[in-house]
Amino acid sequence: VRRSLILFNLYIGLSVLLIVMLAMNISRLRMKHKVANGDGDNKVIVKAIRAHMNSLEHILPFSLLLYALQSQSISEILFAVLAFGFLGIRLFHSYSMLSSKFKLRQITAASTYFFELSACVLVLLNSVI
């Protein structure tokens, strides 16, 4: 098994763990505030739902990019930097959304886009070269 595939599997496991933890946070808050469905017009629950959905919106497409890159046999170091740098940024972004740290949220959002665009460019370049 290629090392990049092992790194990809580790990235997937950790990413899904983040998504599940964010989902569990929503359930915890719904129980605490006695909200059966939706957000119950509770700002804390709204933030938790957005943090969860935002993670899904970015982690899933980036996972596809990483899958394409590992099949294109890019450098393992570059792959690890992309995968775990992105995951670290997403962790901090979730924290910034839940704790209303607006400056951190801006920085991590911009960093997320940088990683996504970089991976897109790499996939496209490796496809035509």
N, C-alpha and C positions, 0 to 999 in steps of 0.2 A: 504494500500500500504506500503510495506516494505521501510524503510528509505534508504536502499542501492539502491533501484530502483529509488527513488527520487534523490539521489546523482548521479546515472548513467545518468538520464535524464538531470540534470544540467550540467554534464560533456559533454554530447552530444551537448547540446545547445551552450555551450561556445566554444567547439572545432569547430563546424561548423561555428560559428561566426568568429573565427580566420581564418579558411580556406576562407570564403567569403571576409573578409577584405584583405587578401593577393591577392585574385583574383581581387578585385576592384583596388588594387594598380597596378596590371599589366595593367588593362584597362586604368587607369589614365596615366601611363607612355607611353602606346602606343598612346594615344591621344596627349599627350605633345610632343612626338617625331615623330608624324605622321607615325606610323608603323601600317599597317592594320592587318597583320598576322605575326606570328612568333616573332623573336626578332630584326629583321632589323640590325643585327650585332652591336646592342647597348648593351654595357656591363651592364648598369643599368637595362635594361629590362631582360637581361639574368639572372642577380642575382635575380630579382623579380620572374621570372618564376621558377627558382630553389628553392627559398624559399617556394613558393606555392606547388610545386610538392613534395618537401622534407617533408612538413607538411602532405600532403596526404599519402605519403609512410609510415609514422609512426603512424599517428593518427588513420587511419582506422584499421590496425591490432590490435593496442592496445585497441581500442574500443571493438573489438571482445573478447579480453582477459578479459576486464572488465565486459562484458556481461556474460561471462562464470563464472567469480568470483562472481558476484552478485547473479547468480542462484545457486551457491554452498554455499551461505549463510556465507561468510567470515565476520569477524569483520567489523563493520561499520567504525571504526577508521582506520583500515588498508586499507579498500576500499577508504576512503576519501584521505588518504595520497598518495596512488597509483594514483588515478584519478587526483587530483588537483596538486600534486607534478609533475606528468608527464606533465600536461597542462602548468604549469608555466615554466618548462624546455623548452617545445616546443615554448612558447612565446619568451623566451630569445634566443633560437636557431634561430628563424626567424629573430629576431633583429640582431643577430650576422652575419647572412648571408647577410642581406640587407645593413649593415653598415661596412662590411669587418673587423669585430673584430675577428681575427683568434683565439686567445687564448680562448675567450669566446665560440667560435664555437666548439673548441676541447672539452672543459669542458662539454658543453651542449650535444654534440654528445655522449660522454662517459656516461653521466648521462642518456640519452635517452636509450642507450643499457642496462644499469643497470636496469632501470625500466621495460623494455620489458622482459629481461631475468628473473627478479624476478617474474613478473606476469606469465610467462610461467611455471616456476617451481611450483608456487602456484596452477595453474590450473591442472598441471599434478599430483601433490601430492594429491590434493583434489579429483581427479578422481579415484585414486587407493586406497585411504584410506577410 
